[in-house]
Amino acid sequence: MSTAAYRPDQRGSGETGSRTTAREEGVATLQRAFAVLEEVSASGSISARELSERLSIPLPSVYRLLNELVAAGYLVHLRAEHSFELGHKVFGLGLSLQRRIVAPSPVRRVIDELHRTLGMAAYFAVYRGLDVVLTYLSDCPSHPRLTPLRFGFHEAAHATAFGKIMLGGMSAPERDAYFEGHSLRPLTPRTITERETLEAHLLDVATRGLAWEQEEFVPGQTCAAVGVRNGSGLVIGSVAVSMPARNAEDRPRQVESCLREYAGHASRYLRSGSTQLGSP
């Protein structure tokens, strides 16, 4: 029998290579589709040509992606303006996410009262998987939130007080998993970017039950946070405030006392389903 006619390894290798190539192409297409959605979301309204230029994707490929996303309801084509905007499907996804993670109304009242009491923007964050996610913010024109912060914000936990208190509440394996997918990028000259230094800092945060960050997230701004705990004493969320750095030195004890008080209110609600503002 001639062995030249029988090449199972060669044929199998070719099939595997084809499957791998198809899979890689599918992933690349999916990544491009997400990039298009994110760029449309950031822009509000944008033309196909602008998308092509900003994303460095050939115009014919952009049109194919746009047509698919419009057909699926994730984008809408405004023909008169020659532009594209987010479609109703995206709104439905966002509404579903908001319903799942938005803070309960008693917790929102706690954060609003903290904001009024201290005269500082106030925040509430929770775990979602391995991310630390802001689910409520309370501010006003006189005491505005930090500009990057918004509902759903989940970046830079290493540089925010509410992120630090929750990173400190993680187990070592959980923190390892978190840092595998999140870089310690510098946001200001004061941001802690060395893992060993951050771990020592988080140990102190966990011991004190209080986190401060001094101009590590936004220059000229300081934040403080205290953990919200379940019945087992585990950190499941955090209550935080932000203030101009120049004001932080004058009121540290008041800030810490109020944070512990209002984090206690939030903890009691989440454990029992009820809260009484002003209770001991």
C-alpha positions in Angstrom: 0.0 0.0 0.0 1.3 3.4 -0.9 1.7 5.6 2.2 1.7 8.8 0.1 -2.1 8.6 -0.4 -3.0 8.5 3.3 -2.2 11.6 5.3 -4.5 11.8 8.3 -2.3 14.3 10.2 -2.1 16.6 7.3 -5.9 16.6 6.7 -6.6 17.0 10.4 -4.2 19.8 10.8 -5.9 21.6 7.9 -9.3 21.3 9.4 -8.1 22.5 12.8 -6.4 25.4 11.1 -9.6 26.3 9.3 -11.7 26.1 12.5 -9.1 28.3 14.3 -9.1 30.8 11.5 -12.9 31.0 11.5 -13.0 31.4 15.2 -10.4 34.1 15.2 -12.3 36.0 12.5 -15.5 35.7 14.4 -13.8 37.1 17.6 -12.3 40.0 15.5 -15.7 40.8 14.0 -17.3 40.8 17.5 -14.6 43.0 18.9 -15.2 45.5 16.0 -18.9 45.4 16.6 -18.4 46.3 20.3 -16.0 49.0 19.3 -18.6 50.5 16.9 -21.2 50.5 19.7 -18.9 52.1 22.2 -17.9 54.8 19.7 -21.5 55.6 18.8 -22.4 55.7 22.5 -19.5 58.1 23.3 -20.3 60.3 20.3 -24.1 60.3 20.5 -24.5 60.5 16.8 -21.8 59.7 14.2 -21.4 59.0 10.5 -20.0 55.8 9.0 -17.0 57.7 7.6 -16.2 59.2 11.0 -16.4 55.7 12.6 -14.0 54.4 10.0 -11.5 57.1 10.7 -11.7 56.9 14.4 -11.6 53.1 14.6 -9.2 52.6 11.7 -11.6 50.1 10.2 -12.1 50.1 6.4 -15.3 51.9 5.4 -16.9 48.8 3.6 -16.4 46.8 6.8 -17.9 49.6 8.9 -21.0 49.6 6.7 -21.4 45.8 7.0 -21.2 46.1 10.8 -23.6 49.0 10.9 -26.1 47.2 8.7 -26.0 44.2 11.0 -26.4 46.3 14.2 -29.2 48.3 12.7 -31.0 45.2 11.6 -30.7 43.8 15.1 -32.0 46.9 16.7 -28.8 48.0 18.5 -28.3 51.0 16.3 -30.7 53.3 14.3 -29.8 54.9 11.0 -30.9 58.6 10.8 -30.9 58.9 7.0 -31.6 62.7 6.8 -28.5 63.3 9.0 -26.4 60.5 7.5 -25.6 59.3 11.0 -26.1 56.5 13.4 -27.3 56.5 17.0 -28.0 53.8 19.7 -31.1 51.8 19.1 -33.9 50.6 21.4 -32.2 47.2 22.1 -29.3 49.0 23.9 -31.7 51.0 26.0 -33.4 47.7 27.0 -30.1 46.2 28.0 -29.1 49.3 30.0 -32.5 49.4 31.8 -32.2 45.7 32.7 -28.7 46.2 34.2 -29.8 49.3 36.1 -32.8 47.4 37.6 -30.4 44.6 38.8 -27.7 46.7 40.4 -29.3 50.0 41.4 -29.2 50.6 45.2 -32.4 50.0 47.1 -34.4 53.2 47.9 -33.6 53.0 51.7 -29.9 52.8 50.9 -30.3 55.8 48.5 -31.9 57.7 51.3 -28.9 56.9 53.5 -26.5 58.2 50.9 -28.6 61.4 50.3 -28.6 62.1 54.1 -24.8 61.6 54.2 -24.4 64.1 51.4 -26.6 66.6 53.2 -24.9 66.1 56.6 -21.3 66.5 55.4 -21.9 68.8 52.5 -19.9 66.4 50.2 -20.7 64.3 47.2 -21.6 60.8 48.5 -21.4 57.4 46.9 -22.5 53.7 47.3 -20.6 50.8 45.6 -21.1 47.1 45.5 -19.3 44.0 44.2 -20.4 42.7 40.8 -18.4 39.7 40.1 -14.8 40.8 40.7 -15.6 44.4 39.8 -16.4 47.3 42.2 -19.4 49.1 40.8 -20.9 52.4 41.7 -24.7 52.0 42.0 -25.7 55.4 43.5 -24.3 58.9 43.7 -25.7 61.9 45.6 -24.4 65.4 44.8 -25.5 69.0 44.1 -24.1 72.0 42.2 -22.4 73.2 45.4 -20.9 69.7 46.1 -20.5 68.0 42.7 -19.4 64.4 42.2 -15.9 63.7 40.8 -16.2 64.2 37.1 -15.3 60.6 36.0 -17.7 59.0 38.4 -21.2 57.9 37.3 -23.7 55.1 37.8 -22.0 51.9 36.7 -18.5 53.2 37.1 -16.2 50.2 37.8 -12.7 51.2 36.9 -9.6 52.2 39.0 -10.6 50.5 42.3 -6.9 50.8 43.3 -7.1 54.6 43.2 -10.5 55.2 44.8 -11.5 55.0 48.5 -14.6 53.0 47.8 -12.5 50.6 45.7 -9.8 50.2 48.3 -12.2 49.4 51.1 -13.7 46.6 48.9 -10.4 45.3 47.6 -9.3 45.1 51.2 -12.4 43.0 51.9 -11.5 40.5 49.2 -9.7 37.3 50.0 -6.1 37.0 48.6 -7.3 34.7 45.7 -10.0 37.1 44.8 -7.6 40.0 44.7 -5.2 38.0 42.6 -8.0 37.3 40.1 -9.0 41.0 40.2 -5.5 42.2 39.4 -5.1 39.7 36.6 -7.7 41.6 34.7 -7.1 45.2 36.0 -3.9 47.2 35.6 -2.6 49.5 38.4 -2.3 52.4 36.0 -1.3 55.8 37.3 -4.1 58.4 37.3 -2.1 61.0 39.1 1.4 61.2 40.4 0.2 59.9 43.8 -1.6 56.8 42.5 -0.2 53.6 44.0 1.0 51.5 41.1 3.2 48.9 42.8 1.3 45.7 43.8 3.4 45.1 46.9 2.9 48.7 48.2 -0.8 48.5 47.4 -1.2 45.2 49.3 0.4 46.7 52.4 -1.9 49.7 52.1 -5.0 47.4 51.7 -4.0 45.5 54.8 -4.0 48.7 56.8 -7.4 49.6 55.2 -8.9 46.3 56.2 -7.5 46.6 59.7 -8.9 50.1 60.3 -12.1 49.5 58.3 -11.6 52.8 56.7 -10.0 53.9 53.4 -8.6 57.3 52.4 -7.1 58.3 49.1 -5.3 61.6 48.8 -5.3 63.0 45.3 -4.7 59.5 43.9 -7.8 59.5 41.6 -8.2 63.1 40.7 -5.7 65.9 41.4 -6.8 68.2 44.1 -9.5 65.8 45.4 -9.7 63.5 48.4 -12.0 60.6 49.1 -12.8 58.4 52.2 -14.9 55.2 52.5 -16.1 52.7 55.0 -17.3 49.2 54.2 -20.9 48.0 54.3 -21.1 44.5 55.9 -23.4 41.6 55.9 -24.5 39.5 58.9 -21.2 37.6 58.8 -19.2 40.8 59.0 -18.0 40.5 55.4 -17.7 43.6 53.3 -20.4 43.6 50.6 -20.4 47.3 49.7 -19.0 50.7 50.6 -20.2 54.2 51.5 -17.9 57.0 50.4 -17.6 60.8 50.1 -15.3 63.1 48.1 -14.1 66.6 48.9 -11.5 69.1 47.8 -8.1 68.0 49.3 -7.7 71.4 51.0 -10.9 70.7 53.1 -9.9 67.1 54.1 -7.4 68.2 56.7 -9.9 70.2 58.7 -12.6 67.5 59.2 -11.1 64.0 59.2 -12.7 62.9 62.5 -16.1 64.2 61.4 -15.8 62.5 58.1 -14.8 59.2 59.6 -17.5 59.3 62.2 -20.3 60.1 59.7 -19.0 57.4 57.3 -19.1 54.8 60.0 -22.6 55.9 61.1 -24.2 55.9 57.7 -22.4 52.7 56.6 -23.9 51.2 59.7 -27.4 52.3 58.6 -26.8 50.8 55.1 -25.5 47.5 56.7 -28.5 47.2 58.9 -30.9 47.7 56.0 -29.1 45.1 53.9 -29.2 42.6 56.7 -32.7 43.2 57.9 -34.5 45.0 55.2 -35.2 48.2 57.3 -33.2 51.2 58.3 -33.8 54.1 60.7 -31.7 57.2 60.0 -30.4 58.7 63.1 -30.7 55.5 65.1 -27.7 54.5 67.2 
